[in-house]
């Protein structure tokens, strides 16, 4: 078994991006790419995630701004914030961190983002272009998974890939991407979810198994084919007496036992997580280079 | 074996639409829904298809206009036509019949259509909303397949569905639709294509098999599970000594032998074809009722 070391690959890509920022922007006397995040409320996971994004942006030389608002901001006001960022010529791309408070219609906010600044790739027009294999911003986690497989030279063409979980931000788009006619796709993809019958039988036929169920330790050895590639998107905090913090992170896959059976596996943490953030950096660079119209 | 009689269901739906046109528009003194088609060149299949659409529109009481242009129309001029139809308040929805001549970028034309008038459901924003389970226009053939299964009360939830073929207008969107969290979805869908290995083994696990390969007679009995439901999207003209025209229509499925093994099957012609046209009528009605924003 080999680890699909997302941390390592993300660091390599960050080094590449930093070099490009220097060469293509700073050395030409241009402002570096500028990314903004809109953060509403005090959701702890969102705070952590936005902080990690900011840190990554600084590491590669981007300018990073965070616009923070209280959780009682009105939808109308938040739409104005989006309009402001759409219009601001200095900002190449931005994200609105989800989830938003219940009184705000997330779709309304996302659809207001100018698609050419939608570095999260959540706007319907970007999702549609993704399905149609047109130039667009890909959603960060699916994109990170494809990049990780690509950097480890794991072939997807003609492979049987099973995706567990059909969320709008991971399972559904990654299943579309992997089955597209493209050099990181061309797989035969089966998408499973809560209605699927006999998931163990389906999963155990997979050459590559992508797990994004949100259920800690869901995937056990009997669900994994010998020498399969396993990509674990889940992140769960579980209590632990072995760490100072009193908890540790675990995935949707029972790593201990599954790792003995597969050829490659992503660790949690250090697998898909760092790839998600680095994908956002890649999208920002793409936005700054005006590669998506 | 029972036939999934698309002609019969399409006629029922047309009767329903005609009643709604009368009640909701004519009896209120309103103009009936108005649909337009843009037809470039003389492609025989396109001429046939647009004529069939016009006939169906008249049957349900819609107003139907066809805008015809020679195949040497410039892209710029065609974009102006789209702008004109976008702006024309009298036209509720329109299609640009594909394929377009090689010198015109189809994506540019499709993306110029106002999504609220995109009754073909081909605009990226409609495809994206489809994937995100948001209100939108669904592409006509996938929508017709779902309606047909629904009218025959064929359950999709929890079923294993295999889709053969990943075209942008049939295979890819129908695979997305059938796996969505919705009462016509919730299936475990596997999408196969030219890179897929051992299609017969995969197809023969399907409870419902949707075939949109574009290969005449591709699906034989060994690829179909006993009592499966088979939906055949293919249409091919083959020479025949038994018909006056000298040809007959056949599908991607070897109907003679497969029909003996399955529980339900669509005939060709008279299966998916009429459902495609009736879906376009349903989308037009939806546009006229301003149900998609």
Interface residues (C-beta under 8 A of the other chain):
Chain A: X107 X123 X124 X125 X126 X127 X128 X129 X130 X131 X132 X133 X134 X157 X158 X160 X166 X168 X172 X173 X175 X176 X179 X180 X181 X186 X187 X188 X189 X190 X191 X192 X193 X195 X196 X197 X202
Chain B: X107 X123 X124 X125 X126 X127 X128 X129 X130 X131 X132 X133 X134 X157 X158 X160 X166 X168 X172 X173 X175 X176 X179 X180 X181 X186 X187 X188 X189 X190 X191 X192 X193 X195 X196 X197 X202
